[in-house]
Amino acid sequence: IATEKGWNLYVCGNGGMKPRHAELLASGLDEAAVVKLVDRFLMFYVRTADRLQRTSTWRENLEGGLDYLKQVVVQDSLGIGAELESEMQHVVDTYACEWKNAVEDPEVRKRFRTFVNSDAPDANVVFMPERGQIRPATVEERRRTIPIVASA
């Protein structure tokens, strides 16, 4: 959260069925410091949380609680801060959008067809023209139109 004195970094909140207020990890941070701490926090979470465990549940189960989290992430008590930052930089440097790749690579795009083993279209998939593009037909449109088959 941006304030007059810099950024306040809140972590481990949760919405939904089990709401939980986020907790203040650090305050009065400049932009570089908040990014560094977010990187450290996320990589520490990735290293120590169970698969698919929400940050709020992870924090509740974290031995030492918020104080321990502050020691590790903010004060670098374990001496792993640079390592956590390096791991996050690797994630950033090697990131590739799978959907962008599917759109740009014709070989990958070929896998997104109704039938991989046939060039025949699916007669149950009906598209309607709209603003120079196609969109799926509504139930009513399907009843009263002849289908437009999109080419692969």
MDTraj code that builds the backbone (N, CA, C; nanometers):
import mdtraj as md
import numpy as np

residues = "ILE ALA THR GLU LYS GLY TRP ASN LEU TYR VAL CYS GLY ASN GLY GLY MET LYS PRO ARG HIS ALA GLU LEU LEU ALA SER GLY LEU ASP GLU ALA ALA VAL VAL LYS LEU VAL ASP ARG PHE LEU MET PHE TYR VAL ARG THR ALA ASP ARG LEU GLN ARG THR SER THR TRP ARG GLU ASN LEU GLU GLY GLY LEU ASP TYR LEU LYS GLN VAL VAL VAL GLN ASP SER LEU GLY ILE GLY ALA GLU LEU GLU SER GLU MET GLN HIS VAL VAL ASP THR TYR ALA CYS GLU TRP LYS ASN ALA VAL GLU ASP PRO GLU VAL ARG LYS ARG PHE ARG THR PHE VAL ASN SER ASP ALA PRO ASP ALA ASN VAL VAL PHE MET PRO GLU ARG GLY GLN ILE ARG PRO ALA THR VAL GLU GLU ARG ARG ARG THR ILE PRO ILE VAL ALA SER ALA".split()
xyz = np.array([
    [0.0855, -0.1167, 0.0000],
    [0.0000, 0.0000, 0.0000],
    [0.0903, 0.1232, 0.0000],
    [0.0632, 0.2158, -0.0917],
    [0.1424, 0.3380, -0.1003],
    [0.0979, 0.4359, 0.0077],
    [0.1940, 0.4959, 0.0752],
    [0.1664, 0.5976, 0.1766],
    [0.2552, 0.7183, 0.1486],
    [0.2378, 0.8237, 0.2277],
    [0.3218, 0.9423, 0.2119],
    [0.4675, 0.9125, 0.2462],
    [0.4914, 0.8104, 0.3282],
    [0.6270, 0.7768, 0.3726],
    [0.6874, 0.6603, 0.2949],
    [0.6194, 0.6149, 0.1906],
    [0.6702, 0.5016, 0.1130],
    [0.5668, 0.3912, 0.1063],
    [0.6133, 0.2715, 0.0817],
    [0.5248, 0.1562, 0.0669],
    [0.5144, 0.0773, 0.1965],
    [0.3934, 0.0323, 0.2275],
    [0.3713, -0.0621, 0.3370],
    [0.3402, -0.1966, 0.2734],
    [0.4106, -0.2999, 0.3166],
    [0.3956, -0.4327, 0.2578],
    [0.3161, -0.5230, 0.3514],
    [0.1951, -0.5564, 0.3078],
    [0.1080, -0.6475, 0.3815],
    [0.1093, -0.7824, 0.3111],
    [0.1087, -0.8907, 0.3898],
    [0.1148, -1.0249, 0.3318],
    [0.0172, -1.1197, 0.4006],
    [-0.0128, -1.2275, 0.3311],
    [-0.0851, -1.3436, 0.3857],
    [-0.2301, -1.3184, 0.4214],
    [-0.2952, -1.2252, 0.3558],
    [-0.4384, -1.2082, 0.3749],
    [-0.5147, -1.3095, 0.2915],
    [-0.6433, -1.3223, 0.3190],
    [-0.7242, -1.4189, 0.2453],
    [-0.8680, -1.3720, 0.2393],
    [-0.9294, -1.3898, 0.1240],
    [-1.0723, -1.3638, 0.1086],
    [-1.1456, -1.4960, 0.1039],
    [-1.2694, -1.4937, 0.0595],
    [-1.3438, -1.6178, 0.0434],
    [-1.4116, -1.6645, 0.1701],
    [-1.4209, -1.7969, 0.1845],
    [-1.4945, -1.8555, 0.2970],
    [-1.4252, -1.8343, 0.4309],
    [-1.2927, -1.8251, 0.4290],
    [-1.2174, -1.8061, 0.5533],
    [-1.1343, -1.6787, 0.5424],
    [-1.1999, -1.5623, 0.5526],
    [-1.1260, -1.4372, 0.5370],
    [-1.0233, -1.4180, 0.6485],
    [-0.9144, -1.3528, 0.6118],
    [-0.8083, -1.3245, 0.7083],
    [-0.7427, -1.1942, 0.6670],
    [-0.7285, -1.1040, 0.7624],
    [-0.6626, -0.9771, 0.7336],
    [-0.5154, -1.0013, 0.7032],
    [-0.4651, -0.9267, 0.6066],
    [-0.3222, -0.9315, 0.5778],
    [-0.2478, -0.8679, 0.6945],
    [-0.1216, -0.9045, 0.7086],
    [-0.0398, -0.8532, 0.8188],
    [0.0737, -0.7677, 0.7633],
    [0.1089, -0.6658, 0.8384],
    [0.2145, -0.5738, 0.7971],
    [0.3510, -0.6402, 0.8141],
    [0.4196, -0.6595, 0.7028],
    [0.5535, -0.7180, 0.7059],
    [0.6592, -0.6094, 0.7216],
    [0.6411, -0.4972, 0.6512],
    [0.7375, -0.3872, 0.6579],
    [0.6683, -0.2589, 0.6142],
    [0.7206, -0.1447, 0.6595],
    [0.6590, -0.0164, 0.6246],
    [0.7649, 0.0859, 0.5866],
    [0.7195, 0.1931, 0.5195],
    [0.8082, 0.3018, 0.4807],
    [0.9143, 0.2612, 0.3798],
    [0.8817, 0.1693, 0.2920],
    [0.9795, 0.1169, 0.1965],
    [0.9812, 0.1988, 0.0677],
    [1.1000, 0.2118, 0.0077],
    [1.1043, 0.2697, -0.1263],
    [1.0707, 0.1591, -0.2264],
    [1.0571, 0.1968, -0.3534],
    [1.0117, 0.1010, -0.4546],
    [1.1061, -0.0183, -0.4682],
    [1.2359, 0.0065, -0.4665],
    [1.3330, -0.1026, -0.4810],
    [1.3249, -0.1989, -0.3629],
    [1.3082, -0.1451, -0.2435],
    [1.3012, -0.2296, -0.1239],
    [1.1746, -0.3141, -0.1221],
    [1.0620, -0.2564, -0.1634],
    [0.9377, -0.3336, -0.1619],
    [0.9444, -0.4473, -0.2639],
    [1.0037, -0.4232, -0.3796],
    [1.0180, -0.5298, -0.4798],
    [1.1100, -0.6391, -0.4267],
    [1.2190, -0.6000, -0.3644],
    [1.3134, -0.6969, -0.3074],
    [1.2455, -0.7836, -0.2020],
    [1.1675, -0.7220, -0.1134],
    [1.1009, -0.7982, -0.0079],
    [0.9888, -0.8862, -0.0623],
    [0.9175, -0.8388, -0.1631],
    [0.8147, -0.9229, -0.2262],
    [0.8814, -1.0448, -0.2901],
    [0.9933, -1.0231, -0.3588],
    [1.0664, -1.1351, -0.4189],
    [1.1092, -1.2355, -0.3128],
    [1.1676, -1.1870, -0.2046],
    [1.2116, -1.2758, -0.0964],
    [1.0939, -1.3505, -0.0357],
    [0.9859, -1.2769, -0.0081],
    [0.8676, -1.3383, 0.0522],
    [0.8132, -1.4501, -0.0361],
    [0.7942, -1.4204, -0.1641],
    [0.7361, -1.5199, -0.2548],
    [0.8240, -1.6438, -0.2672],
    [0.9537, -1.6261, -0.2797],
    [1.0411, -1.7419, -0.2948],
    [1.0521, -1.8208, -0.1639],
    [1.0488, -1.7540, -0.0495],
    [1.0492, -1.8255, 0.0788],
    [0.9204, -1.9060, 0.0926],
    [0.8104, -1.8470, 0.0523],
    [0.6815, -1.9166, 0.0530],
    [0.6861, -2.0386, -0.0392],
    [0.7361, -2.0206, -0.1607],
    [0.7445, -2.1316, -0.2568],
    [0.8296, -2.2450, -0.2001],
    [0.9379, -2.2105, -0.1330],
    [1.0276, -2.3119, -0.0762],
    [0.9649, -2.3886, 0.0399],
    [0.8835, -2.3217, 0.1201],
    [0.8432, -2.3814, 0.2481],
    [0.6968, -2.4216, 0.2576],
    [0.6121, -2.3751, 0.1690],
    [0.4690, -2.4076, 0.1768],
    [0.4416, -2.5445, 0.1157],
    [0.3308, -2.6042, 0.1568],
    [0.2848, -2.7275, 0.0941],
    [0.2267, -2.6936, -0.0423],
    [0.2158, -2.7919, -0.1288],
    [0.1550, -2.7710, -0.2610],
    [0.0136, -2.7167, -0.2458],
    [-0.0179, -2.6133, -0.3234],
    [-0.1504, -2.5507, -0.3264],
    [-0.1932, -2.4899, -0.1930],
    [-0.1017, -2.4729, -0.1002],
    [-0.1351, -2.4124, 0.0289],
    [-0.1399, -2.2609, 0.0139],
    [-0.2487, -2.2024, 0.0584],
    [-0.2631, -2.0566, 0.0524],
    [-0.1639, -1.9898, 0.1476],
    [-0.1264, -1.8658, 0.1136],
    [-0.0311, -1.7950, 0.1994],
    [-0.0864, -1.7750, 0.3396],
    [-0.2170, -1.7530, 0.3522],
    [-0.2750, -1.7305, 0.4853],
    [-0.2617, -1.8549, 0.5728],
    [-0.2905, -1.9711, 0.5172],
    [-0.2775, -2.0965, 0.5924],
    [-0.1312, -2.1255, 0.6215],
    [-0.0471, -2.1016, 0.5235],
    [0.0967, -2.1211, 0.5421],
    [0.1475, -2.0360, 0.6580],
    [0.1078, -1.9079, 0.6608],
    [0.1518, -1.8182, 0.7674],
    [0.1004, -1.8630, 0.9035],
    [-0.0259, -1.9084, 0.9098],
    [-0.0804, -1.9557, 1.0372],
    [-0.0031, -2.0756, 1.0899],
    [0.0457, -2.1599, 1.0004],
    [0.1189, -2.2804, 1.0403],
    [0.2690, -2.2579, 1.0532],
    [0.3160, -2.1406, 1.0151],
    [0.4592, -2.1118, 1.0172],
    [0.5073, -2.0986, 1.1613],
    [0.5997, -2.1840, 1.1990],
    [0.6529, -2.1793, 1.3353],
    [0.7229, -2.0452, 1.3571],
    [0.6853, -1.9757, 1.4606],
    [0.7410, -1.8441, 1.4883],
    [0.6551, -1.7305, 1.4361],
    [0.5579, -1.7625, 1.3504],
    [0.4602, -1.6647, 1.3045],
    [0.5186, -1.5478, 1.2285],
    [0.4528, -1.4338, 1.2425],
    [0.4911, -1.3135, 1.1695],
    [0.6303, -1.2654, 1.2100],
    [0.6643, -1.2774, 1.3380],
    [0.7972, -1.2336, 1.3823],
    [0.9075, -1.3114, 1.3102],
    [0.8894, -1.4419, 1.2993],
    [0.9874, -1.5251, 1.2285],
    [0.9939, -1.4856, 1.0813],
    [0.8778, -1.4639, 1.0207],
    [0.8729, -1.4249, 0.8803],
    [0.9473, -1.2931, 0.8578],
    [0.9282, -1.1970, 0.9490],
    [0.9999, -1.0692, 0.9391],
    [1.1505, -1.0907, 0.9508],
    [1.1911, -1.1763, 1.0450],
    [1.3341, -1.2030, 1.0627],
    [1.3959, -1.2604, 0.9351],
    [1.3268, -1.3558, 0.8743],
    [1.3808, -1.4226, 0.7553],
    [1.3781, -1.3309, 0.6336],
    [1.2638, -1.2672, 0.6085],
    [1.2463, -1.1903, 0.4850],
    [1.3069, -1.0505, 0.4944],
    [1.2804, -0.9799, 0.6021],
    [1.3244, -0.8403, 0.6141],
    [1.4672, -0.8310, 0.6672],
    [1.4955, -0.9040, 0.7758],
    [1.6266, -0.8930, 0.8408],
    [1.7286, -0.9934, 0.7869],
    [1.6849, -1.0864, 0.7033],
    [1.7708, -1.1887, 0.6432],
    [1.8463, -1.2687, 0.7492],
    [1.7740, -1.3113, 0.8522],
    [1.8358, -1.3837, 0.9636],
    [1.8967, -1.5178, 0.9229],
    [1.8486, -1.5781, 0.8172],
    [1.9035, -1.7063, 0.7717],
    [2.0139, -1.6883, 0.6674],
    [2.0363, -1.5642, 0.6261],
    [2.1397, -1.5366, 0.5268],
    [2.1071, -1.5894, 0.3880],
    [1.9773, -1.5996, 0.3574],
    [1.9366, -1.6533, 0.2267],
    [1.8704, -1.5475, 0.1382],
    [1.8719, -1.4235, 0.1821],
    [1.8041, -1.3169, 0.1081],
    [1.8510, -1.3055, -0.0357],
    [1.9823, -1.3019, -0.0567],
    [2.0363, -1.2893, -0.1928],
    [1.9997, -1.4112, -0.2769],
    [1.9993, -1.5279, -0.2144],
    [1.9626, -1.6508, -0.2854],
    [1.8158, -1.6477, -0.3281],
    [1.7285, -1.6013, -0.2392],
    [1.5863, -1.5907, -0.2725],
    [1.5645, -1.4912, -0.3864],
    [1.6344, -1.3784, -0.3797],
    [1.6235, -1.2775, -0.4854],
    [1.6740, -1.3330, -0.6187],
    [1.7822, -1.4089, -0.6137],
    [1.8379, -1.4694, -0.7344],
    [1.7409, -1.5708, -0.7948],
    [1.6754, -1.6489, -0.7102],
    [1.5765, -1.7454, -0.7584],
    [1.4602, -1.6744, -0.8278],
    [1.4145, -1.5647, -0.7697],
    [1.3053, -1.4901, -0.8321],
    [1.3507, -1.4295, -0.9644],
    [1.4728, -1.3794, -0.9702],
    [1.5235, -1.3230, -1.0952],
    [1.5290, -1.4301, -1.2035],
    [1.5647, -1.5523, -1.1649],
    [1.5654, -1.6637, -1.2609],
    [1.4242, -1.6888, -1.3140],
    [1.3248, -1.6855, -1.2254],
    [1.1854, -1.7041, -1.2675],
    [1.1466, -1.5958, -1.3676],
    [1.1815, -1.4722, -1.3376],
    [1.1489, -1.3596, -1.4262],
    [1.2208, -1.3747, -1.5607],
    [1.3489, -1.4094, -1.5557],
    [1.4289, -1.4190, -1.6784],
    [1.3856, -1.5336, -1.7692],
    [1.3341, -1.6401, -1.7118],
    [1.2989, -1.7579, -1.7921],
    [1.1494, -1.7695, -1.8175],
    [1.0715, -1.6703, -1.7768],
    [0.9263, -1.6757, -1.7941],
    [0.8898, -1.6743, -1.9422],
    [0.7959, -1.7585, -1.9776],
    [0.7401, -1.7590, -2.1132],
    [0.5903, -1.7818, -2.1016],
    [0.5128, -1.7016, -2.1698],
    [0.3674, -1.7159, -2.1687],
    [0.3286, -1.8318, -2.2603],
    [0.2708, -1.9357, -2.2034],
    [0.2337, -2.0533, -2.2820],
    [0.1284, -2.0202, -2.3873],
    [0.0362, -1.9311, -2.3544],
    [-0.0686, -1.8964, -2.4511],
    [-0.0127, -1.8133, -2.5652],
    [0.0780, -1.7232, -2.5352],
    [0.1416, -1.6452, -2.6419],
    [0.2176, -1.7390, -2.7353],
    [0.2860, -1.8358, -2.6773],
    [0.3582, -1.9348, -2.7564],
    [0.2619, -2.0142, -2.8451],
    [0.1463, -2.0504, -2.7912],
    [0.0469, -2.1260, -2.8683],
    [-0.0062, -2.0444, -2.9856],
    [-0.0196, -1.9152, -2.9671],
    [-0.0695, -1.8290, -3.0745],
    [0.0381, -1.8078, -3.1809],
    [0.1621, -1.7906, -3.1380],
    [0.2695, -1.7565, -3.2312],
    [0.3334, -1.8770, -3.3003],
    [0.3286, -1.9947, -3.2394],
    [0.3933, -2.1133, -3.2950],
    [0.2901, -2.2014, -3.3653],
    [0.2974, -2.2105, -3.4984],
    [0.1974, -2.2894, -3.5717],
    [0.1924, -2.4362, -3.5291],
    [0.3059, -2.4930, -3.4911],
    [0.3075, -2.6334, -3.4483],
    [0.2317, -2.6519, -3.3172],
    [0.2478, -2.5604, -3.2255],
    [0.1743, -2.5680, -3.0985],
    [0.0270, -2.5405, -3.1232],
    [-0.0018, -2.4430, -3.2072],
    [-0.1402, -2.4052, -3.2356],
    [-0.2188, -2.5214, -3.2964],
    [-0.1527, -2.6089, -3.3698],
    [-0.2199, -2.7240, -3.4307],
    [-0.2857, -2.8142, -3.3265],
    [-0.2332, -2.8136, -3.2051],
    [-0.2907, -2.8990, -3.1000],
    [-0.4256, -2.8476, -3.0516],
    [-0.4595, -2.7245, -3.0816],
    [-0.5843, -2.6651, -3.0352],
    [-0.6904, -2.6740, -3.1452],
    [-0.7252, -2.7959, -3.1768],
    [-0.8291, -2.8249, -3.2744],
    [-0.9309, -2.9155, -3.2080],
    [-1.0483, -2.9208, -3.2650],
    [-1.1521, -3.0067, -3.2085],
    [-1.1100, -3.1522, -3.2129],
    [-1.0579, -3.1944, -3.3273],
    [-1.0127, -3.3330, -3.3427],
    [-0.8678, -3.3303, -3.3897],
    [-0.7770, -3.3787, -3.3091],
    [-0.6357, -3.3767, -3.3444],
    [-0.6071, -3.4727, -3.4593],
    [-0.6824, -3.5815, -3.4660],
    [-0.6545, -3.6835, -3.5667],
    [-0.7402, -3.6694, -3.6929],
    [-0.8098, -3.5563, -3.7080],
    [-0.8945, -3.5372, -3.8257],
    [-0.9066, -3.3887, -3.8575],
    [-0.9145, -3.3594, -3.9861],
    [-0.9352, -3.2204, -4.0278],
    [-1.0826, -3.1833, -4.0330],
    [-1.1695, -3.2795, -4.0098],
    [-1.3139, -3.2539, -4.0146],
    [-1.3556, -3.1647, -3.8981],
    [-1.4394, -3.0658, -3.9247],
    [-1.4867, -2.9787, -3.8162],
    [-1.5919, -3.0497, -3.7307],
    [-1.6144, -2.9963, -3.6127],
    [-1.7183, -3.0477, -3.5227],
    [-1.8477, -2.9725, -3.5534],
    [-1.9474, -3.0426, -3.6003],
    [-2.0749, -2.9790, -3.6366],
    [-2.1476, -2.9223, -3.5153],
    [-2.1083, -2.9639, -3.3960],
    [-2.1723, -2.9137, -3.2740],
    [-2.1167, -2.7784, -3.2303],
    [-2.0045, -2.7394, -3.2874],
    [-1.9439, -2.6106, -3.2544],
    [-1.9879, -2.5107, -3.3610],
    [-2.0682, -2.4123, -3.3198],
    [-2.1251, -2.3151, -3.4130],
    [-2.0747, -2.1759, -3.3766],
    [-2.0292, -2.1024, -3.4773],
    [-1.9804, -1.9666, -3.4575],
    [-2.0693, -1.8682, -3.5318],
    [-2.0738, -1.7462, -3.4817],
    [-2.1494, -1.6376, -3.5448],
    [-2.0524, -1.5233, -3.5750],
    [-2.0695, -1.4586, -3.6914],
    [-1.9845, -1.3433, -3.7205],
    [-2.0279, -1.2228, -3.6369],
    [-1.9298, -1.1504, -3.5873],
    [-1.9583, -1.0284, -3.5117],
    [-1.8371, -0.9371, -3.5179],
    [-1.8562, -0.8157, -3.5660],
    [-1.7499, -0.7144, -3.5759],
    [-1.6240, -0.7683, -3.6438],
    [-1.6441, -0.8428, -3.7520],
    [-1.5305, -0.8925, -3.8282],
    [-1.4604, -1.0124, -3.7672],
    [-1.5184, -1.0696, -3.6620],
    [-1.4614, -1.1876, -3.5978],
    [-1.5719, -1.2903, -3.5795],
    [-1.5378, -1.4030, -3.5201],
    [-1.6412, -1.5011, -3.4883],
    [-1.6476, -1.5200, -3.3377],
    [-1.7659, -1.5600, -3.2920],
    [-1.7869, -1.5900, -3.1506],
    [-1.8795, -1.7106, -3.1428],
    [-1.8791, -1.7815, -3.0286],
    [-1.9709, -1.8949, -3.0150],
    [-2.1160, -1.8480, -3.0234],
    [-2.1979, -1.9269, -3.0892],
    [-2.3401, -1.8941, -3.1039],
    [-2.4141, -1.9201, -2.9737],
    [-2.5148, -1.8370, -2.9469],
    [-2.6024, -1.8612, -2.8321],
    [-2.6943, -1.9782, -2.8654],
    [-2.7656, -2.0275, -2.7664],
    [-2.8579, -2.1391, -2.7879],
    [-2.9622, -2.1017, -2.8925],
    [-3.0178, -1.9824, -2.8812],
    [-3.1197, -1.9376, -2.9765],
    [-3.0623, -1.9255, -3.1177],
    [-2.9434, -1.8709, -3.1298],
    [-2.8805, -1.8577, -3.2613],
    [-2.8521, -1.9949, -3.3229],
    [-2.8148, -2.0895, -3.2403],
    [-2.7880, -2.2250, -3.2912],
    [-2.9141, -2.2874, -3.3501],
    [-3.0275, -2.2575, -3.2908],
    [-3.1543, -2.3154, -3.3369],
    [-3.1962, -2.2624, -3.4741],
    [-3.1622, -2.1374, -3.5042],
    [-3.2171, -2.0751, -3.6248],
    [-3.1149, -2.0460, -3.7346],
    [-2.9930, -2.0964, -3.7232],
    [-2.8931, -2.0651, -3.8257],
    [-2.8241, -2.1896, -3.8792],
    [-2.7644, -2.1701, -3.9933],
    [-2.6764, -2.2719, -4.0503],
    [-2.5375, -2.2404, -3.9964],
    [-2.4665, -2.3374, -3.9433],
    [-2.3372, -2.3092, -3.8794],
    [-2.2318, -2.2561, -3.9765],
    [-2.1481, -2.1655, -3.9245],
    [-2.0297, -2.1184, -3.9953],
    [-1.9145, -2.1963, -3.9348],
    [-1.8437, -2.2698, -4.0140],
    [-1.7356, -2.3537, -3.9631],
    [-1.6058, -2.2756, -3.9734],
    [-1.5341, -2.2652, -3.8620],
    [-1.4065, -2.1941, -3.8608],
    [-1.2972, -2.2879, -3.9099],
    [-1.2056, -2.2354, -3.9883],
    [-1.0947, -2.3176, -4.0364],
    [-0.9834, -2.3181, -3.9333],
    [-0.9039, -2.4247, -3.9314],
    [-0.7961, -2.4405, -3.8335],
    [-0.6758, -2.3593, -3.8728],
])
top = md.Topology()
chain = top.add_chain()
for i, resn in enumerate(residues, 1):
    res = top.add_residue(resn, chain, resSeq=i)
    for name in ("N", "CA", "C"):
        top.add_atom(name, md.element.get_by_symbol(name[0]), res)
traj = md.Trajectory(xyz[None], top)
